[in-house]
Amino acid sequence: MKKVYLELLRIIAIFFVLFNHTRSLGYSLYANTDQPFSYWGSLTLSILCKVAVPVFFMVSGAVLLGRQESLGDLFRKRVLRFLIVILLFTFLQYCRIVRVHPENGFQIGTWLLYCYCGNIIEPYWFLKSYLSMLLILPFLRIMAEGMRERDYKYLFGIGAFTTAVGLVRIYTGYALNLTFPFHGDILLYPLTGYFLANKMQDGRLGFLRDKRITGALFAGVLALAVLQADLYFKTKGNYTEDFHTVFVWILAGLLFLFVKEIRIRGDRPRKMILAMGSCTFGVYLIEDVVRNQLQGMVPFLSSYMNPLLACILFVVACTAAAMTVIYLVKKIPYIDRLI
């Protein structure tokens, strides 16, 4: 049975995905504006939106790592489904390219190369990263079940160390020649999501069950990231996105805990969240098309309101439109199990 807070996290994450892809319309507005609201607002949201992919992987870890299934079931139910998604939606995106540039025609080899590389459009890198997580899922499940709380604390300690190392590199220009044997998207975030959803007890970390505390910590870490970015920009005279990711694992974890403690009352809101959450993967697959169709909204709305507010309304409209399309498409037999 689906948990409402996990679906709510998916909805929040997909909104951040769309904002992350607005580029100069909103995401990087801070780099070319003198308006205080647009500067601080876009800088804050551009850092905050980076939690989107970590949250998706954390939700997947919370849902998948505790399940028992054979390798055959894993490949039939998950890996094969994802391969079909990659083939199908890369085909649709390639058809868009051929329609705009018909001189080259449709080449099956080119389509298959796009499927292999995963770079037909920028957002589709996520599909290959998620596929990688599915392929090592059996090992992740063994780790998740075997790890005790102190093991997870050690994992988070490594995450904290990498944050510190990242800050040193930003300020000094020197990187530590040390590689940790894990990849955030396919190891750290799924394990973190599983721990926060299923294994965190009322011990030393029990205080994080209070959403007032997690909310305050979340706001504090976000403010720290934003203020450091602002200070760097003003002292160095140039913009870097390093601050957008150096605290991302902390922000994603605190957001996960905060949303987990939100209580949704009433059947109608719960059903709406569950329905919207089930559409988020499909929205990810088509949001590039929807954004391109609706991006004319931003200059139009900007003539009546602050550019950042115009961009936020644009993202809301794109999210709603894409979810409506996916909700209707999922009524088609089999498609509902595919996306």
Secondary structure, DSSP 8 states (H G I E B T S, - for coil): ---HHHHHHHHHHHHHHHHHT-GGGTTTGGGG---HHHHHHHHHHHHHGGGHHHHHHHHHHHHHTT----HHHHIIIIIHHHHHHHHHHHHHHHHHHHHH-GGG---HHHHHHHHHH--SSGGGHHHHHHHHHHHTHHHHHHHHHH--HHHHHHHHHHHHHHHHHHHHHHHHS-------S--IIIIIHHHHHHIIIII--SSTTGGGG-HHHHHHHHHHHHHHHHHHHHHHHHHHSS--SGGGTTTHHHHHHHHHHHHHT----SHHHHHHHHHHHTTHHHHHHHHHHHHHHHTTHHHHHHTTS-HHHHHHHHHHHHHHHHHHHHHHHTTSTTHHHH-
